[in-house]
Amino acid sequence: MIWPEPRRAAWVRGGVIAALTAALIAIHFATPATPAAMHWHALHRHLLYLPIILAAFWFGWPGGGVLALVVSLLYFPHLVPGDAAAAHAHHPPAGPSLSSMWLLDSINYLWIGILTGWLAQRLENANRDLRRQSAQLRTAMEDLRVRTREVFAAEEQLRRADRLTALGQLTAGLAHEIRNPLGSIRGAAEIMADPDLSQAQREEFSRVMMEETERLDKVLASFLAYARDQRQGEDEACQVAAAVERTLTLLDSRLHRAGVQVELDLEPECPSLAMPEALLQQVLLNILLNSIQAMPDGGRIVIQSRRDGARCTLTVTDSGTGIPPEVRPRVFDPFFTTKPSGTGLGLAIVHKIVTGQRGTVDLDPAVERGARVILSLPAVDA
């Protein structure tokens, strides 16, 4: 056998080929060798191609070639010199080309059997290669699924670790910010417990306790604002110009005391933003407070808005002390601050609100003096 297959199936196929060949040969010899019956013999010769092709398909080119030789020897005994008389007795002479025609049929049997078997073997080899490649592909796909699950599991572990790390940093920052005013309050309380303390000193330390209590309240309020879900109100809309005007109204006295001038360059075609106005005011308020604190001797703030496709770009530029390059990557981290009295939550709240509204916030590194905060927020029709 050419191809691996169960022995029983090979015997069954061999039996089918032998029975079909024997039946066709028997019909051939049972047909009278008269001129009127020669077309039947021609039909028999053509039908004998069927078992040869089956042998070639099932047993390869050796099976097809061997059966072609057997059929030629059984069907054309006139080619054997000793059987020429018997052949002429069975087939009356049909002209000088009869032997040549039979010889051509024998050659056709042989090359068709060998060629069909060779092609069948090529096809079987190709199918075997495809099956092997398919099995390898299934194995690779299963390995890929396993690796993908492992990657997803590792990614989830990393996200969990990142969340725990962020929570740890947030907790450490909050503890630090609470510890400082609590220490001041405790120190003032211990001093006030001295019975020899004068009334003026008692009033001074009482004022310190009040200031530290207000500072502690400010830290907790900022922390709650940062922890609040900022994805609320996504179905609301606001106008940039109206939010800017109301925010400047809230800061009017503070801007006047700090000697800060504000210039507006708001594009009229700037679309409505897909966020509540209160959140946009909170974003602007935190950015502007940072700008005011960066200009202790006064300065200038420029607020610009531009339409950018389905988004609106809002920039706030100040002429303050600027942000050092080594500090910029951390300005949006919770509790990170370079100010002695700062909480480090202002820009962190800005970042959380903006990203919660499908926007982006960044610092422009190309500004030579001062700082520029760039906001990109989605419009209502985005």
C-alpha positions in Angstrom: 0.0 0.0 0.0 1.2 3.5 -0.9 -0.8 5.4 1.7 -1.3 4.5 5.4 -4.8 3.2 5.8 -6.6 0.4 7.7 -5.8 -3.1 6.3 -9.5 -3.9 6.0 -10.2 -0.8 3.9 -7.3 -1.7 1.6 -8.6 -5.3 1.1 -12.1 -3.9 0.4 -10.8 -1.5 -2.2 -8.7 -4.2 -3.8 -11.7 -6.5 -4.0 -13.8 -3.8 -5.6 -11.2 -3.2 -8.3 -10.6 -6.9 -8.9 -14.4 -7.6 -9.2 -15.0 -4.6 -11.5 -12.0 -5.6 -13.8 -13.0 -9.3 -13.9 -16.6 -8.4 -14.7 -15.6 -6.1 -17.6 -13.1 -8.7 -19.0 -15.8 -11.5 -18.7 -18.3 -9.3 -20.6 -15.7 -8.6 -23.2 -15.0 -12.3 -23.9 -18.7 -13.1 -23.7 -19.4 -10.7 -26.5 -19.3 -12.3 -30.0 -16.3 -11.2 -32.1 -18.4 -10.2 -35.1 -18.1 -6.9 -37.1 -21.5 -5.9 -35.8 -20.4 -6.2 -32.2 -17.1 -4.3 -32.5 -18.6 -1.1 -31.1 -19.4 -3.1 -27.9 -15.7 -4.1 -27.6 -14.7 -0.5 -28.0 -17.1 0.4 -25.1 -15.5 -2.4 -23.0 -12.0 -0.9 -23.7 -13.2 2.5 -22.5 -14.9 1.1 -19.4 -11.7 -0.6 -18.4 -10.3 2.9 -17.7 -12.6 3.0 -14.6 -10.8 0.3 -12.5 -7.4 1.6 -13.6 -8.3 5.1 -12.4 -9.7 3.7 -9.1 -6.5 1.7 -8.6 -4.4 4.8 -9.2 -6.5 6.9 -6.8 -6.5 4.3 -4.0 -3.0 2.7 -4.4 -1.0 5.4 -6.2 0.9 5.1 -9.4 2.2 1.6 -8.8 -1.4 0.4 -8.4 -2.5 2.1 -11.5 0.5 0.9 -13.5 0.2 -2.7 -12.4 -3.5 -2.9 -13.2 -2.9 -1.3 -16.6 -0.5 -4.0 -17.5 -2.9 -6.8 -16.2 -5.7 -5.3 -18.3 -3.5 -5.1 -21.4 -2.5 -8.7 -21.0 -6.0 -9.9 -20.4 -7.7 -7.8 -23.0 -5.2 -7.9 -25.9 -3.9 -11.5 -26.2 -3.2 -10.8 -29.9 -0.1 -8.9 -28.8 1.4 -12.2 -27.7 2.7 -13.9 -30.8 1.5 -17.3 -29.6 -2.0 -16.0 -29.2 -2.3 -14.2 -32.5 -4.4 -17.0 -34.1 -6.8 -17.0 -31.1 -7.0 -13.2 -31.3 -8.0 -13.3 -35.0 -10.5 -16.0 -34.3 -12.1 -13.9 -31.6 -11.8 -10.6 -33.6 -12.0 -10.8 -37.3 -9.5 -8.6 -39.0 -10.6 -5.0 -39.2 -7.8 -3.6 -41.3 -4.1 -3.1 -40.9 -4.6 -0.5 -38.2 -6.3 -2.8 -35.6 -3.2 -4.0 -33.9 -1.8 -0.4 -33.8 -5.0 0.8 -32.2 -4.9 -1.9 -29.5 -1.2 -1.2 -28.9 -2.1 2.5 -28.5 -4.9 1.6 -26.0 -2.4 -0.4 -24.0 -0.1 2.6 -23.8 -3.0 4.8 -22.8 -3.9 2.4 -20.0 -0.4 2.5 -18.8 0.3 6.2 -18.8 -3.2 7.2 -17.6 -2.8 4.7 -14.6 0.7 6.0 -13.8 -0.1 9.7 -14.3 -3.4 9.5 -12.4 -1.7 7.7 -9.5 1.2 10.3 -9.5 -1.3 13.1 -9.4 -3.4 11.4 -6.7 -0.2 10.9 -4.6 0.7 14.6 -5.0 -2.9 15.5 -3.9 -2.7 13.1 -1.0 0.7 14.5 0.0 -0.7 18.1 -0.2 -3.7 17.1 1.9 -1.4 15.4 4.4 0.7 18.6 4.6 -2.4 20.7 5.0 -3.7 18.4 7.8 -0.3 18.7 9.5 -0.2 22.4 9.1 -3.8 22.6 10.3 -2.9 20.6 13.4 0.1 22.9 14.0 -2.1 25.9 13.5 -4.7 24.6 16.0 -1.8 23.9 18.4 -0.5 27.4 17.8 -3.9 29.0 18.3 -4.4 27.1 21.5 -1.0 28.3 22.7 -2.0 31.8 21.6 -5.2 31.6 23.6 -3.3 30.4 26.7 -0.7 33.1 26.3 -3.5 35.7 25.7 -5.2 34.6 28.9 -1.9 34.8 30.7 -1.3 38.3 29.3 -4.7 39.5 30.3 -4.3 38.0 33.8 -0.9 39.7 34.1 -2.3 43.0 32.8 -5.1 42.8 35.4 -2.5 42.1 38.1 -0.6 45.2 36.9 -3.7 47.3 36.9 -4.5 46.1 40.4 -0.9 46.8 41.5 -1.1 50.2 39.9 -4.4 50.9 41.7 -2.9 49.8 45.0 0.2 51.9 44.4 -1.9 54.9 43.6 -4.1 54.3 46.6 -1.0 54.0 48.8 0.5 57.2 47.4 -2.9 59.0 47.8 -3.2 57.7 51.4 0.4 58.7 52.2 -0.2 62.2 50.8 -3.5 62.6 52.6 -1.9 61.5 55.9 1.0 63.9 55.4 -1.4 66.8 54.7 -3.5 66.0 57.7 -0.6 65.4 60.0 0.9 68.8 59.6 -2.1 70.9 60.7 -2.9 68.4 63.4 0.7 68.8 64.7 0.3 72.5 64.7 -3.0 72.3 66.5 -1.6 69.9 69.1 1.4 72.2 69.7 -0.8 75.3 70.1 -3.1 73.4 72.5 -0.1 72.3 74.6 1.2 75.8 74.8 -2.2 77.2 75.7 -2.4 74.8 78.6 0.4 76.8 80.3 -1.4 78.9 83.1 1.3 81.6 82.9 0.5 82.3 79.2 -0.6 85.9 78.6 -3.9 86.8 77.0 -2.2 88.1 73.9 -0.3 84.9 73.5 -3.5 82.8 74.0 -5.2 84.8 71.3 -2.2 84.3 68.9 -2.2 80.5 69.4 -6.0 80.4 69.2 -5.7 82.1 65.8 -3.1 79.5 64.7 -5.4 76.7 65.7 -8.2 78.3 63.7 -6.0 78.7 60.6 -4.8 75.1 60.8 -8.3 73.9 61.3 -9.3 75.8 58.1 -6.3 74.3 56.3 -7.4 70.8 57.4 -10.9 71.5 56.2 -9.5 72.7 52.8 -7.4 69.5 52.5 -10.4 67.3 53.2 -12.7 69.2 50.8 -10.1 69.0 48.0 -9.7 65.3 48.6 -13.4 64.7 48.4 -13.6 66.8 45.2 -10.8 64.6 43.8 -12.4 61.3 44.9 -15.8 62.3 43.5 -16.9 60.6 40.2 -16.3 63.2 37.5 -18.2 61.4 34.8 -21.5 62.7 35.9 -23.7 65.0 33.7 -22.4 63.7 30.3 -25.7 64.6 28.7 -25.4 68.3 29.8 -23.8 71.0 27.7 -22.2 74.4 28.4 -20.9 77.4 26.6 -17.2 78.2 27.0 -17.7 81.9 27.0 -20.4 81.8 29.7 -18.3 79.5 31.9 -15.2 81.7 31.6 -17.2 84.8 32.4 -18.7 83.3 35.6 -15.4 82.0 36.7 -13.7 85.4 36.3 -16.6 86.9 38.3 -15.8 84.6 41.2 -12.2 85.5 41.1 -12.6 89.2 40.4 -11.5 90.5 43.8 -8.6 88.1 44.0 -7.4 89.0 40.6 -7.6 92.7 41.5 -5.7 92.2 44.8 -2.9 90.2 43.0 -2.6 92.8 40.2 -3.4 90.3 37.5 -5.0 91.3 34.2 -7.0 88.8 32.1 -7.3 88.9 28.4 -9.9 87.0 26.5 -9.6 85.6 23.0 -12.7 83.4 22.7 -13.7 82.2 19.2 -17.5 82.8 18.7 -17.8 79.7 16.6 -16.5 77.5 19.4 -19.1 74.7 19.9 -20.9 73.9 23.1 -19.1 71.4 25.3 -20.5 68.1 26.3 -20.0 68.6 30.1 -21.8 70.4 32.9 -20.8 74.1 33.3 -20.1 73.6 37.0 -17.3 71.1 36.1 -15.8 73.5 33.5 -15.9 76.3 36.1 -14.1 74.1 38.6 -11.4 73.2 36.0 -10.9 76.9 35.1 -11.0 77.9 38.8 -8.2 75.5 39.7 -6.0 76.5 36.7 -6.5 80.3 37.3 -5.7 79.9 41.0 -2.4 78.2 40.2 -1.7 81.0 37.7 -2.4 83.8 40.3 -0.2 82.1 42.8 2.6 81.9 40.2 2.5 85.7 39.8 3.1 87.2 43.3 4.0 90.5 41.8 1.2 90.6 39.3 1.1 89.7 35.7 -1.2 88.7 32.8 -3.4 85.7 32.0 -4.6 85.0 28.4 -7.6 82.7 27.9 -8.2 81.4 24.4 -10.7 79.1 22.8 -10.6 77.6 19.3 -12.7 75.1 17.4 -10.8 71.9 16.5 -13.1 69.7 14.4 -15.6 68.1 16.8 -13.6 69.4 19.8 -12.8 72.7 21.5 -9.3 73.6 22.5 -9.1 75.9 25.5 -5.8 77.4 26.6 -4.8 79.3 29.7 -1.5 81.2 29.5 0.1 83.1 32.4 3.3 85.2 32.7 4.3 83.8 36.0 7.4 81.9 37.2 6.7 78.9 35.0 7.1 75.2 35.7 10.6 73.6 35.8 11.0 70.8 33.2 11.8 68.2 35.9 8.5 69.0 37.6 6.2 68.9 34.6 5.7 65.1 34.5 4.3 65.2 38.1 2.1 68.3 38.1 -1.1 66.3 37.7 -0.2 63.8 40.5 -2.3 64.0 43.6 -0.7 65.8 46.6 2.3 66.9 44.5 3.0 70.6 45.1 6.0 73.0 45.2 4.1 75.5 47.3 4.6 75.7 51.1 0.8 76.0 51.7 -0.5 74.1 48.7 -2.5 70.8 48.9 -1.3 69.4 45.6 -4.8 68.5 44.5 -5.7 71.5 42.3 -4.3 70.2 39.0 -5.0 66.6 40.0 -8.7 67.5 40.2 -8.4 69.3 36.8 -6.9 66.2 35.2 -9.6 63.9 36.7 -12.5 66.1 35.6 -11.1 66.6 32.0 -10.3 62.9 31.5 -13.6 61.9 33.0 -15.3 64.0 30.3 -13.4 62.3 27.5 -11.0 65.2 27.2 -7.2 65.8 27.5 -5.1 68.2 29.5 -1.5 69.0 29.1 1.2 71.6 29.5 2.8 73.3 26.5 6.5 72.8 26.8 7.2 75.4 24.1 6.3 78.3 26.4 9.5 80.2 27.2 8.1 82.3 30.1 5.2 81.4 32.4 3.0 78.4 31.8 0.3 77.3 29.4 -2.3 74.7 30.1 -4.0 73.2 27.1 -7.5 71.6 27.4 -9.1 69.6 24.6 -12.8 68.9 25.3 -15.4 67.2 23.1 -18.3 69.2 21.7 -21.9 68.3 22.0 -22.1 67.0 18.4 -18.9 64.9 18.8 
